[in-house]
Amino acid sequence: MKKAIFLIIFLLFFILTGCVSKIFRANNDSNEKINNVKQENKIIDTDNDGLTDQEEVYYGTDIKNPDSDNDGYADGEEVKKGFNPSGEGKLNIQQSHVVSYGPYDTLWEFYLENKTWGFRYNNQDNEKKSHNFIIINGKKYGEYWSIYDLKISDNNWGFEYFKDIESVQNNLYLVNIKDKIYGPYNFVTGLTINNNNFGFVYTNDNKTQYVNINDIIYGPYDDVEIGSLGLNITGNEFAFIYKKNDKIYINYNGKQFGPYNSANIHYGMGIEYVENDKHYILIKGKEFGPFEQLISQNINNINNFLFIYKSGDRYFININYNEFGPYQYIGPSSLSDNNWCFSYTKNDKYYIKIKNNEFGPYDSVGNCMVTDNDFAYIFSKDDKIYFTISGKQYGPYEKIRQNSGNLYIKNNNWYFIFVKEDRRYISINGREYGPYERINPALSDKRWGFQYRDNGKTYFNINNEIFGPYDKNDYFSLFLSDYNWGFRYEENGKNYINIGNQ
């Protein structure tokens, strides 16, 4: 009996120790597998700032700098406490909502301004017949026989169109202004949309012309001159040039000026005219002149203005009734609500004047820009090129793209484009991107982005969110506002539009 009990105890001990051994082996195997998984999925934090490299891309921070905005706090610490790791203020990151439109055979105009966006397209059926449509803020208009002159502004939009083949045969033009239909007319031109204002020129007899400004009709006239911008409507002002009895006149806010030998209306409501070979400029109803030659002008929607004129071989600039000069030459200028700048040459040296401050001398100067609180300009010295924003200098660079798009600033964002070894780079708010084959940037107060080409493919970077690759695209296709963004792209011979918001 004792032997039997001993044998049973021995067998139970053997079984239990074997199970425990298996359990320990199983746990060891499991731990080994977990450790292997951790090794395979190793989290990379290059600069040890508490953000993974993937998170750095998401928040737009520098993976090689633990304090991307140099404010004394690590990027990870700022994110954990709800602060912006790449600038001032609280963290406010939301995922983009993107809606795609297409495919289309042909895309024509595409515009986006603040809360309003729209584009025109057509598709062909099996009989190669074109079908024309417009989409505005997601609403589809059409099918029409043909569509002309789509215009978009902040809270307004409009387009001209022929409804069907009978409309074409009988010259019956229609105009749609924010779902209000005007017409039919024998001819329509010069459609202009600006905020809540609109205007267009029409005729019903192919002889006399009329102008409709916000449902007030002006005319009849022998001819109404339409510039590249259409009628000039800015804020609460409008102006257009017309002919009557072979004389040239200007209608400014319903008041007639003239007759003149010639006249021209500039963007921003500067009206230039000529009398007895002398030049004059009319700004907000006040006349300046006479001048031998008017060079350029800039007027904003508040009360600020500037214009440049020439007397003999000297240049002068008038800014809000204050005259500066004489100079050998006056170059690029910029104007905001409360700030201004211009570049000039004196004694063969180049200078930048920004309100009450003067910078220079330099060997040469590129364009300058101002906002109410910031300024930026490009200059060269000792065969090197530099970029300056709010007094901080960047450079030297070998080359900077020399056109109006190489430098831009808004209230909260800025960029400039430069070249190294024939490759293009862009610096946005102090952070460099590149190299690329081609760059087309866009900017708003709260958002930045750029379209770029790399290895023959097109991409879009919008606040560090990358879209692409897409087929090669030579269009300037990216539009940004504080409320929406959008871009057009091509794939397999078809056209598409992406609209997003954040």
C-alpha angles and dihedrals in degrees: 000000000000089000090052092051091047090050092051092049091048092051092048091050091050093050094047095047090049092051092047090050090052091048091051091046090048091050091048091050090048092049090048090052091048091050090049091051090049090051092048092048095040111168111235119214104166097186097033093233097135095262121099117233088253091053089048090059090048095052094039095242131141114266090206098048119066090200105040096178094039094231096133096259126102115246093241092049091052093049091048090054094044099254129133108261094198100046146344128320138026124327112262110172121159128171114253119252109215128190119190125209124196166338098231131170093220133013118198124174119007119183135171126182121168107301098353128077137163146160140193124226144159137206128198125227126217090279091055091249114149121233114199125208142164127210117201119181088339096309117120123223123190163350091216132163091236138347129208139189107002109197128189132188134165099287102359142063142172145171141190120231150163110235098206144340092282089057090054094048092050098038094242107163121189129196124206114201109181092323094317111118122216125190155326096238133170090235138001130190142154099044107184128183123188121167105299094346130090140175142176141171121237143169133199099189102034088241113069122041133212133196123219112202112177091331094310111119122217123189162339098238133168091230138351117211114228118196129199089278094047116228114357111246118162124167106310095343134088135177139176138173121234141173127228125171089352092302126120119231139171125222108205115181090333094311121116122231125184159332098240137173089237138344140194132187117213127205109274095038102283106147115202121193138168129227123175091348092304124118125229134178127210114206119182090336096311121114124224124189164331099244132170091225136359112213106183144325139206126196128175130201096262118055102288123114142156134187133182123217138173130230115184105319094329130095128219134185128205115203116182091333092313114117124212125190166339098234135165089238140348117216134183119348136188136198135195132171093277107010142053142179141184138177123229143175124234127169088354092300128112126233140178120218116197110182103291097354129083126200128193163344098232135167090240139345132219126200123317129209136188140193123187091274107019142050135192137184143162125234140168129221130172091359092304128111125224138185123214128194122176089342096308114121127217124191158336098238131178095225140357123201103262108218138085092277097060094087133029136160134187128180095280106012140049141173143182132189126223139170131232121181091345092305123114126236133181127208113206117187088337098312119112126223126187164341098235137158093234137003132197112178133196131191142189131173094268104021139049135187146152140206113225142176122225125173090349094306129110123233136175124215113196112178089330094311107124123213121188163335096232132164117283110289124191095183125099091242110163124095126178137186134163089260106035143011133198144173139185123226142172132232126174093345094308129110128231140180125212118199119188141169134194 
